[in-house]
Amino acid sequence: MPKTEQSQRRPAFLGDLFESLTERGRRLLGWREGTGPDAIQAPDLSELGERLLSRRGEASGVVIARALLAAFEDADPAARLAFLQALADGFGPDAKAVKSALGAFQASPDAPEAMEALHSAAEPRRQELLRRLNLAPGGTAALVRMREELLRHLRDHPDLRRVDHDFAHLFASWFNRGFLGLRNIDWNTPASILEKIIRYEAVHAIQNWDDLRNRLQPTDRRCYGFFHPQLVDEPLIFVEVALTRAIPDNVAELLDLSRAPIRADEADTAVFYSISNTQRGLAGVSFGNFLIKQVVEDLKTERPNIRTFVTLSPVPGFATWLAAQRKDEISALISPDQRLAFAALDRPDWYEDAATAEQLRAPLLAAAATYFLRARDKGKRMVDPVARFHLGNGARLERLNHMGDVSANGLRQSHGLMVNYLYDLGQIEANHEGFAERGHVAASDSVKAALPGPRS
């Protein structure tokens, strides 16, 4: 059969299969759609969960799992929240089983089987429920969407954190690096995936198809994504890469539609200028560190002429932090002279006046160096999440770039500041250990020189 005909028939076949399983679930549960006198109300979602846990047959379990997932997605917001709360309250560990296993362990603390029985009894029942739901066709994707729903309720319903903990625990195994495949995304990639690249781009919005082509088609551009075998057309995370002759200090030159591409063999630098996670339901599952390291290895093999690997990164917390320091009249992190200079930032068009922008260069870079090297949050961590990510991966804070991004978003989140993080392959391990164990920030001499007062 030609590949194109296979591709056309496969979605229809899977759709028919899913519908068949859903209909079998309705019949098995005595659930019929409709509004007439013969219509039977759909079972309660938590009742479906109990039925799924009570089944021993794999086939009937898959049918119920599919029916539960379909019912959850069809339910109104109140019913979905009620089910999530039921998972928190009614699908925890079996108290009687825990008590019995604990008694056996206390009687024979050195018996391995007693410890194993206690561990098994202490596991929340909802973990097994989630495993069984994952067996349904499309179950993995449905559970990712279910956790996305759950995350929206965590602030108002902290009791759901125990459910989120179980999701995170299982997802860490199901989305282990060993299951992920790295794929090159280019202009010949299926349109269904390219559309998602446009939709999911979270750093520098893709304006249209011409903009996307400018990021994928030229010889000096690359894009890579991690994919999971159960979400074959859904990139979990992707990175956009520019091959350049030097380290760039602004994003406009990388995104310029009129630029003249260079040949890949002329480049000496690979620039990671946008990294986007795509699945809100997988928050907390780390992909980015593996992605960057894998891409570096692939590029080293493909293009030995590339010796420098850097990012051109946003600074999403800088403007908020600086606003707080300006309001704090006794702040020790900005000087009176800086505070006076920053009054120019209150003019919306400050960046359009070359003289004003230049006057702000030194005080903004000094404040940025302070932000990275001295400012800490209540947990004694670096304030900036992007910095924590790259420094935790072993990168070095290489350069602060004034007016690196003067888009509306760049001005709003960082007053136009961007930074380069350098991935020096010989120093990654030492940088990572220093940051993880001592909170030490690996920074270049130029960044340290921007600090006001004594260097640290």
Secondary structure, 3 states (H helix, E strand, C coil): CCHHHHHHHHHHHHHHHHHHHHHHHHHHCCCECCCCCCCECCCCHHHHHHHHHHCCCHHHHHHHHHHHHHHHHHCCHHHHHHHHHHHHHHCCCCHHHHHHHHHHHHHCCCCHHHHHHHHHHHCCHHHHHHHHHCCCCCHHHHHHHHHHHHHCCCCCCHHHHHHHHHHHHHHHHHCCHHHCEEEECCCCCCHHHHHHHHHHCCCCCCCCHHHHHHHHCCCCEEEEEEEECCECCCCCEEEEEEEECCCCCCCHHHHCCCCCCCCHHHCCEEEEEEEEECCHHHCCCCCHHHHHHHHHHHHHHHCCCCCEEEECEECCCHHHHHHHHHHCCCCCCCCHHHHHHHHHHHCCCHHHCHHHHHHHHHHHHHHHHHHHHCCECCCCCECCHHHHHHHHCCCEEEEEECCCCCCHHHHHHHCCCEEEEECCCCCHHHHHHHHHHHCCCCECHHHHHCCCCCCC
